[in-house]
């Protein structure tokens, strides 16, 4: 697949480009938010990977570019990388999950090569990925209503928010998928989350809506 990769740190940018190329992906590397926007218009990538902080102010240019791309190119998969946990940034990005694949990872996760590449591929395929550390921070913001859940249900909710499928949940928890489905139904019921959409879409929207408060 074709990946537009934006990061102002040359070593990291070139390293990630080489890493993705090892897995047979075509990478278009750029160094700032304006170049990112131009590259997407010119290259029509399958997925965008971008840092949050880029020139000229090194604040949130990358995040603002990611949100603009999600607005102007509905369905364009975007994976954002961040040096630190920024729950406000994560919540803003995850609000756009209705339009296709989206992800938010801490840069430390890049050290796990296979996990990082799989995250890029999952987002490109329309899935979502949230760093476990970000999930913990988002859950902490919504601590009180979580008292309705059992410890096991809280664990399942955290794994759901990280993007695990029912089969993945079953493997991680060492239970059957039927047990997983029961936990998920209990969670959605206890948190008064809306029904009515296709199950996978409903689950993603419900979890993210809940986490962002």
N, C-alpha and C positions, 0 to 999 in steps of 0.2 A: 504494500500500500504506500501511498505518498504521504509523507509527514512534513508539515512546516513546523520547525523547531525554533523557538525564540528564547534567547538568553544572552545577556550582555557579557557574561563571563566567558571569555574565549575558550579556555581549557575545558570548562564544563560543557559548553555548547558543542565543541568538536568531539569531545569524548562521548557524549550522548549520540551524536550523529554517527560516529563510528560503531557504537554499540548497536544501534538500530539497523545499520547497514549489515552488520554480521548476521542479522535475522532476516535479511533479504528485503528490507524496506528501503524505499527511496526517500532521502531526507533533503529538505531545503532549509539550511540553517540561516537565521537572521539575528541581528544584534540589538534591535530596539522595537518599540511598539509600532512606529510608523512603517518600518520595513515589514513587520508582521502583517499588518493590514494590506499592504501592497502585495505581498507574496500570496496571501489567500486569494485575492482578486485574480492574480495572474496564474497561479498554479492549480487552483481548485483542489485542495488536498482532501484526503480521506479523513485526516485527523490533525488537530493542532495541539502542540505541546508548548506551553509558555510559562516563563517565570512570572511571579507577581510583580517584582520590583525591577524596573528597567529605566534607562535614561529618558529624559534629562534629570528628573528629580529623584529617581530611585525610590519612589513611594509605591504607587499602585498602578503605574502605567500599563503593565502587563495584564492586570486584572480588568482594568477598564477596556482594554483592547479585546480581551476575551468576551466580556459582556456585550460589547458592540458587535462582535462577530456572531455571537449567539442570536442577537437581535436581527442583524441584517442577513444572516444566512441560516434560517431555521433548519435545525437538524444537523448542523455542522458539529461533529464531536470535538470537544475541547477538554484537554487535561492540563490543569494548572499545577505548577510546582511552587512550593513556598519554603523559605528557610525556617520560618517560625509558624506556630499555630496562630492563625488569625480567624477567629470564629465568625466575625462580621463578613470578611471576604468569602469564607466558605459558604455561609448562608446565602449571600447574594448570588454566588455562582449556582448553588444547588437549586435555587428557585427556578432555574431555567431547565430543569431536568425533563420537563414535559416535551421538549423539542429534541430529544435524542441523547446520545451518549455524553456524559460529563464526568469529570473526576477532579479530585483535589488531594494531592499528595505532598508530604514533606520531602525535602530533598534527601534526607537521610535514607529514604526508601530506595533511592536510586542505587545505593550500594548493593542491594539485593537484585542482581541483574535479571534473573528470570522473573521475579515478581514485578519489576518495573516494566519489562517488555510485555508481560501478560496484561498489566494494567493498561498500557497503551492500546493493545489489541482489543481488550474488553471494551474500552471507551469507543474505539473506532467501530466496533460492532453494534453500538447503540446501548451498551450497558453503562453502569455507573460504578465509580470507585471512590471511596472516601478513606483517608488515612485513619487507622485506628486511634491515633492520638487526637485527631480532630474530633472523632466520634465521642471520645471520652469528655472532651471539653464541651461539646454540644449537649451531651447528656447532663453534664453538671449544671448547665443553664436551666434545665427543665427538671430539676430533681424532685420537686414536691409531687407532681402527678405520677411520677414513677413509683411512688409508694403503693400504688394499686397493683403493681406487678410482683410476681414471685421472683426470687433471685434467678431462677432458671429462665423466666420470661425476659428479665432484664438482659441476661446474657444473649438470648436469641435476638432481642431487639438490636443490641450492639452489633452482632454479626450481620443482621439484615442491613443495617445502615452502612456497613463496610462493603456491601454489594454481593454477598454470598447468595447463591441460588439455594433452592430447597435441598438439592442433592449435596451441595457443598456444606450446608448446615448439618445435614444428617451425618456426613463423614466427620466433621469437626466435633460434633457432640456425641458421636458413636450411638446414634439412635436411628430408627426407621424414618422415612420421609412422611409416613402417616403421623408419627409423633410430632414431627416438625410442623406439619400443617395444623395440628391441633394447637400447638403453642402459638402459631401466628394468628389463628382465629381468635384465641383468647386475648392476645395483645391488642388486636384491632378493636375487639369488643370493649375491653376495659378502658381503652383510651378514647372511646367514642369517635373513632375515625370513620370517614365516609365510605360507603359502599357504592357499587354501581358500575365501576369501570372494570375492564379486563383485569384479572387477578394480579398479574405481574405488574402492570402499570399502576394499579391501585395500591399495591404494597409499597412500591418505590415512592409514589407521591405521598402516601400517608406517612411513611417513616420520615421523609425529609420535611414535610410540613410540620410534623410534630417536633422534630429536632430544632428547627429554626424558630419555633415559637410563634 
